[in-house]
Amino acid sequence: MLGEFGDDDFEGEVVVAKGVFFIATLVMTVIMLNLVIAIMSDTYEKVITSIGDSDNKQLNSMILTFEDLKFWARGHGSDEPKHLFWYEYAV
């Protein structure tokens, strides 16, 4: 499972070599899990910070679509603005 670990070269230090191998394997596993957790939390933070802008963009799109469907004749032939609501994005 962890590769071929030959202990022939460690004549009297077989127990120490196996102990070091075991501890190094555990430490590397903990480091890799820590790395995965850090990457996932960073991605989660990016998604959460941009969710407000995304919600506002979607709401604006829905409102403008509704106004286009419902108030299609509004402002025809006058200087009145066509839309009742307009939201500018901070891009």
BELKAUR-V957666 format. One record per helix or strand of 2 or more residues. SS is the DSSP state (H for helix, E for strand). FROM is the first residue (numbers start at 1). TO is the last residue. Records with the same first field share a line. If there is no record, write none. Layout:
BEGIN
SS=FROM-TO ; FROM-TO
END
This chain:
BEGIN
H=14-70
END
